[in-house]
Amino acid sequence: MVNQLVNKPEHGEQITVGGQASPSMQLFLDELVLAINGQLLGDALQLTIHTVSDLPSAASWAGAMIYVSDETGGGVPAFSDGTNWRRVTDRAVVT
């Protein structure tokens, strides 16, 4: 269900001022971005879960984030630097 937007420019209102969005149009666009992000991301970002033994190729996923459920010391978010998967907590390579 999509929430109704509160801020909308009035019908016939000028939507640009000096080449930029008018204040009411900017409010509308800002609220629209928040609504779209809420629909796409939901309340929380869900990382895909992997174990150390089934990590995807770091080279193929440069810049991506995952959750490693059985990392040394417990589960941890990790990111690919293009070569290795690294723990976000200390940048150590996932082992």
Phi and psi in degrees as a GROMACS rama.xvg file:
@    title "Ramachandran Plot"
@    xaxis  label "Phi"
@    yaxis  label "Psi"
@TYPE xy
-94.528  130.229  VAL-2
-71.7283  148.667  ASN-3
-69.4971  138.38  GLN-4
-76.5775  140.194  LEU-5
-88.3187  -44.2819  VAL-6
-95.1338  115.675  ASN-7
-135.186  137.839  LYS-8
-64.094  148.223  PRO-9
-70.0562  148.184  GLU-10
-57.1007  128.697  HIS-11
84.7423  -5.23018  GLY-12
-69.4972  145.165  GLU-13
-65.5093  128.711  GLN-14
-98.4496  -10.1379  ILE-15
-128.029  149.531  THR-16
-136.631  115.533  VAL-17
60.5258  34.4461  GLY-18
83.8274  2.14186  GLY-19
-123.48  161.784  GLN-20
-60.9869  139.681  ALA-21
-64.8128  159.723  SER-22
-54.5083  -42.419  PRO-23
-70.0632  -35.0859  SER-24
-68.2017  -39.4977  MET-25
-64.2368  -41.7275  GLN-26
-59.1394  -44.2531  LEU-27
-60.7809  -47.371  PHE-28
-65.6123  -40.4173  LEU-29
-61.3123  -44.3701  ASP-30
-66.3455  -37.6353  GLU-31
-62.8923  -42.9627  LEU-32
-60.2617  -45.4809  VAL-33
-61.1274  -41.1755  LEU-34
-66.2089  -43.5186  ALA-35
-64.7692  -45.4676  ILE-36
-60.2551  -40.3137  ASN-37
-62.6046  -37.6195  GLY-38
-72.1197  -39.1522  GLN-39
-77.6145  -41.4552  LEU-40
-97.1487  -22.0214  LEU-41
70.8502  -160.059  GLY-42
-75.244  -25.7034  ASP-43
-147.366  151.077  ALA-44
-80.3013  127.284  LEU-45
-103.02  113.136  GLN-46
-83.5646  147.046  LEU-47
-70.7403  146.606  THR-48
-101.991  131.5  ILE-49
-134.152  158.413  HIS-50
-101.838  164.824  THR-51
-55.6993  -37.7703  VAL-52
-76.1679  -13.7968  SER-53
-121.842  30.643  ASP-54
-63.4916  136.556  LEU-55
-69.8367  165.991  PRO-56
-61.1477  121.574  SER-57
-64.0076  -33.4026  ALA-58
-65.1661  -34.0825  ALA-59
-81.8596  -12.9939  SER-60
-126.313  36.1647  TRP-61
-53.6786  128.573  ALA-62
88.1538  -6.38717  GLY-63
-82.4213  159.873  ALA-64
-123.51  145.965  MET-65
-140.07  174.106  ILE-66
-116.193  122.393  TYR-67
-98.5953  110.687  VAL-68
-75.4587  -24.6656  SER-69
-122.108  32.0521  ASP-70
-66.8232  154.537  GLU-71
-53.5593  125.382  THR-72
90.0736  -3.48351  GLY-73
116.617  171.586  GLY-74
-60.621  146.095  GLY-75
-156.706  143.65  VAL-76
-66.7397  146.294  PRO-77
-138.99  155.868  ALA-78
-129.666  154.143  PHE-79
-94.1833  129.005  SER-80
-95.508  10.4595  ASP-81
94.9152  -13.5953  GLY-82
-124.034  -45.2366  THR-83
-132.691  159.708  ASN-84
-88.3873  128.148  TRP-85
-121.268  140.645  ARG-86
-66.7522  137.538  ARG-87
-72.3055  -21.8244  VAL-88
-69.1545  -36.8384  THR-89
-144.652  8.13699  ASP-90
64.8211  9.0095  ARG-91
-69.5229  147.893  ALA-92
-66.7017  135.22  VAL-93
-65.5703  129.595  VAL-94
